[in-house]
Amino acid sequence: MPYTTVLLDLDHTLFDFDAAEEMAFDLTMRAAGIAEPKTVAEPYRRINAELWLGVERGEVRPIDVRTLRFERMFSQLGIDADVAESADLFVRSLGRFGDLYPGARDLLDVLSGRVRLALVTNGLSEVQRARIERLGLGGYFDAIVISSEVDASKPRPEIFDIAFDRLGRPPKDSAVMIGDSLASDIAGGANYGIDTCWYNPHRRTAEAAVTITHEVSSLDQIPALVSN
């Protein structure tokens, strides 16, 4: 059955998070006195990824990631810089830099008005709201749910409950969750009882335990899933 309700992830699905993060990290580290930011990028990525996994497990609040990643990184590497100043500059820069993936706006143009559309994203409000405003995304969505604003993160069912409430409680069999993350988007949607669509442009191999309804490697394959 074609879907009439679509839940979309933002980072790594519609938005080129990696490019934004690289530019924001470079600027932040240079301000902290690091002449070659690439030399400390790997420790940062590892610490940041561990913290966001904690968010997905419900062990860490998204807002705490804001400073904890730099607190732990600076401590581990012996960097003498102000954690709060670095955290502030980094999140401001994350909101300023980066763009949608090619084809993302075309997808939103096609879906908007044809389906009930929700943006469901794990992230910090100040970062995601800045991106949404800068890129003019707000008008596309009937609901926008950001984990740090609702104190619930994918894959937990609470964030899906909030999205469905804001969409007017559509039937679950009318809905599909689309995203790049098997652990948050796909597992979260499947556990909530809705169909899923794994956006997999790099053609990774899926874990056997994850239930995937659809898989696409290009954003232009998604409109075929929705109603005419």
C-alpha positions as CSV (number, residue, x, y, z in Angstrom):
1,M,0.0,0.0,0.0
2,P,1.4,3.5,-0.8
3,Y,2.2,5.5,2.3
4,T,0.4,8.7,3.2
5,T,2.5,9.5,6.2
6,V,6.3,9.9,5.9
7,L,8.7,10.4,8.8
8,L,12.1,11.7,7.6
9,D,15.5,11.8,9.3
10,L,17.6,14.9,8.8
11,D,21.4,14.3,9.3
12,H,23.0,11.9,6.7
13,T,19.6,11.5,5.0
14,L,18.6,14.9,3.8
15,F,21.5,17.0,5.2
16,D,25.3,16.6,4.6
17,F,26.2,16.4,8.2
18,D,29.8,15.3,7.6
19,A,30.6,18.4,5.6
20,A,29.1,20.7,8.2
21,E,30.9,18.9,11.0
22,E,34.3,19.0,9.3
23,M,34.0,22.8,8.8
24,A,32.7,23.5,12.3
25,F,35.3,21.3,13.9
26,D,38.2,22.9,12.0
27,L,37.0,26.4,13.0
28,T,36.5,25.4,16.6
29,M,39.9,23.7,17.0
30,R,41.8,26.5,15.4
31,A,40.1,28.9,17.9
32,A,41.2,26.5,20.7
33,G,44.8,26.8,19.6
34,I,45.1,23.6,17.5
35,A,47.0,24.4,14.4
36,E,46.2,21.1,12.7
37,P,42.6,20.1,13.6
38,K,42.9,16.9,11.5
39,T,45.4,15.5,14.0
40,V,42.7,15.5,16.8
41,A,39.7,14.7,14.6
42,E,39.7,10.9,15.2
43,P,39.6,11.1,19.0
44,Y,36.8,13.6,18.8
45,R,34.8,11.4,16.4
46,R,35.2,8.4,18.7
47,I,34.1,10.3,21.8
48,N,31.2,12.0,20.0
49,A,30.0,8.7,18.6
50,E,30.1,7.0,22.0
51,L,28.1,9.8,23.5
52,W,25.4,9.7,20.8
53,L,25.1,5.9,21.2
54,G,24.5,6.7,24.9
55,V,21.7,9.0,23.8
56,E,20.1,6.3,21.7
57,R,20.2,3.9,24.7
58,G,18.6,6.6,26.9
59,E,21.8,6.9,29.1
60,V,22.8,10.4,28.0
61,R,20.7,13.5,27.3
62,P,21.3,15.2,23.9
63,I,22.0,18.5,25.7
64,D,24.8,17.0,27.7
65,V,26.6,15.9,24.5
66,R,27.1,19.6,23.8
67,T,29.9,20.0,26.3
68,L,30.8,16.4,27.4
69,R,32.4,15.6,24.0
70,F,34.9,18.5,24.4
71,E,35.4,18.0,28.1
72,R,36.4,14.4,27.5
73,M,38.4,15.1,24.4
74,F,40.4,18.0,26.0
75,S,41.1,15.9,29.1
76,Q,42.2,12.9,27.1
77,L,44.5,14.9,24.8
78,G,45.8,17.4,27.3
79,I,44.3,20.4,25.4
80,D,44.3,23.6,27.4
81,A,41.2,25.4,26.1
82,D,37.9,26.5,27.5
83,V,35.3,23.7,27.1
84,A,32.3,26.0,27.2
85,E,33.7,28.4,24.6
86,S,34.5,25.6,22.3
87,A,31.1,24.0,22.7
88,D,29.4,27.3,22.0
89,L,31.4,28.0,18.9
90,F,31.0,24.4,17.6
91,V,27.2,24.3,17.8
92,R,26.9,27.8,16.3
93,S,29.1,26.7,13.4
94,L,27.2,23.4,13.0
95,G,24.1,25.5,12.3
96,R,25.9,27.8,9.9
97,F,27.7,25.3,7.7
98,G,26.6,22.5,5.4
99,D,23.8,22.0,2.9
100,L,21.2,19.5,1.8
101,Y,22.3,16.5,-0.3
102,P,21.7,16.8,-4.0
103,G,18.1,15.8,-4.7
104,A,16.9,16.4,-1.1
105,R,15.0,19.5,-1.8
106,D,13.5,17.9,-4.9
107,L,12.3,15.1,-2.7
108,L,10.7,17.5,-0.3
109,D,9.0,19.4,-3.1
110,V,7.5,16.1,-4.3
111,L,6.4,14.9,-0.9
112,S,5.1,18.1,0.5
113,G,1.4,18.3,0.0
114,R,1.1,14.7,-1.1
115,V,1.7,13.1,2.3
116,R,1.7,14.0,5.9
117,L,5.3,14.8,6.5
118,A,7.3,14.8,9.7
119,L,11.0,15.6,10.4
120,V,12.2,13.4,13.3
121,T,15.8,14.0,14.2
122,N,18.2,13.3,17.1
123,G,20.2,16.4,17.8
124,L,20.5,19.6,19.6
125,S,17.7,22.1,19.2
126,E,20.0,25.1,18.6
127,V,21.8,23.3,15.8
128,Q,18.8,21.7,14.0
129,R,16.6,24.8,14.3
130,A,19.4,26.9,12.8
131,R,19.7,24.5,9.9
132,I,16.0,24.3,9.4
133,E,15.6,28.1,9.3
134,R,18.7,28.7,7.2
135,L,17.7,26.1,4.6
136,G,14.1,27.1,4.6
137,L,12.8,23.6,5.5
138,G,10.1,24.5,8.0
139,G,7.3,24.9,5.5
140,Y,7.7,21.4,4.1
141,F,6.8,19.6,7.4
142,D,3.5,19.1,9.2
143,A,5.6,18.2,12.4
144,I,9.2,18.8,13.4
145,V,10.4,16.7,16.3
146,I,13.9,17.3,17.7
147,S,15.2,14.9,20.4
148,S,16.6,17.5,22.7
149,E,13.4,19.5,22.7
150,V,11.2,16.6,23.7
151,D,13.6,14.7,25.9
152,A,13.3,11.5,23.8
153,S,15.5,10.1,21.1
154,K,15.3,7.6,18.3
155,P,15.0,4.6,18.6
156,R,12.9,5.0,21.7
157,P,9.1,4.8,21.1
158,E,8.4,8.1,22.9
159,I,9.7,10.2,20.1
160,F,7.6,8.4,17.6
161,D,4.5,8.9,19.9
162,I,5.2,12.6,19.9
163,A,5.5,12.7,16.1
164,F,2.3,10.8,15.6
165,D,0.5,13.0,18.1
166,R,1.6,16.1,16.2
167,L,0.5,14.5,12.9
168,G,-3.0,13.7,14.3
169,R,-2.5,10.0,15.1
170,P,-2.5,8.6,11.5
171,P,-2.9,4.8,11.2
172,K,0.5,3.1,11.7
173,D,0.0,1.1,8.5
174,S,-0.1,4.3,6.6
175,A,3.4,5.4,7.8
176,V,7.0,4.8,6.9
177,M,10.2,5.9,8.7
178,I,13.0,6.9,6.3
179,G,16.6,7.3,7.4
180,D,20.2,6.2,7.2
181,S,20.7,4.8,10.6
182,L,19.9,1.2,11.3
183,A,20.2,1.6,15.0
184,S,18.0,4.7,15.4
185,D,15.8,5.2,12.3
186,I,15.2,1.7,11.2
187,A,15.2,-0.1,14.5
188,G,13.1,2.7,16.0
189,G,10.5,2.6,13.3
190,A,10.3,-1.2,13.2
191,N,9.9,-1.4,17.0
192,Y,7.2,1.2,16.9
193,G,5.2,-0.9,14.5
194,I,5.6,1.1,11.3
195,D,7.3,0.3,8.0
196,T,10.8,1.5,7.4
197,C,13.0,2.6,4.4
198,W,16.7,2.4,4.8
199,Y,18.5,5.1,2.9
200,N,21.8,3.3,2.1
201,P,23.7,5.3,-0.6
202,H,27.0,3.5,0.3
203,R,25.3,0.1,0.0
204,R,26.4,-1.2,3.4
205,T,25.5,-4.6,4.5
206,A,22.6,-4.6,7.0
207,E,22.7,-6.4,10.3
208,A,20.5,-9.6,10.2
209,A,18.5,-8.6,13.3
210,V,17.2,-5.3,11.8
211,T,13.8,-5.4,10.1
212,I,13.9,-3.3,6.9
213,T,10.8,-2.9,4.8
214,H,12.4,-1.1,1.9
215,E,15.9,-0.1,1.0
216,V,17.0,2.7,-1.4
217,S,20.4,3.9,-2.5
218,S,19.1,7.2,-3.9
219,L,16.7,9.8,-2.7
220,D,14.9,9.9,-6.0
221,Q,13.7,6.3,-5.4
222,I,11.6,7.4,-2.4
223,P,8.6,9.1,-4.2
224,A,7.6,5.7,-5.7
225,L,6.7,4.6,-2.1
226,V,4.1,7.2,-1.5
227,S,0.6,7.8,-2.7
228,N,-0.1,9.6,-6.0
